[in-house]
Amino acid sequence: MSIIICPGIHDPELTESFRVGLLDVVVRDSAIAPNAANILVYPGKDFLVLSALHILQFLRHRFTGSLKSPIILISFSAGVVGAIGAAHLWQLFGGRVRAFIAIDGWGVPLQGNFPIHRMSHDYFTHWSSCLLGCGQNNFYAEPAVDHLSIWRSPQIVQGCWVDSSIEISPPKDRLTATDFLLMLLKHYEAN
């Protein structure tokens, strides 16, 4: 399973914090084999995160000869713009998008013939973003946190899982943003 992280326009240390936290959880969790997840970070900075063509070029360079290898894109903020375009282009070139996860992609229309999930730092962002398309399993922080916190420290952001429809029982208690991501990754690794 290849996970592609597409950051927004912010300090690269925040993305590194997200990547390390995600890798720690994937490796620590016994349901996902430590070597099963290949986590790559798109290195584009500033306005290059908006470019679907640059992200596609990065994907083609990293997956030379293996377009059929399914990818999961996890994108944040402005990076959602470039990542959703790259997901569609990846499919046009014969690649497979297993899932698309947009974290705080407020105002970005999301549609595709692949599963889409939104994660938001507050209920208003969740509600207003879903008007532009969202999948059937989404997450929003409750209580609300600032925009960068959900990216920098998803392991401490508490929230709500909305619209459970992937045949997984929702947790009885609230969950963290990291718990939600891990649940999605387990589901897509198994299917």
Summary of the structure (lengths in Angstrom):
residues: 191
radius of gyration: 15.1
end to end distance: 10.9
largest distance: 44.8
contacts: 639
relative contact order: 0.16
helix: 38%
strand: 20%
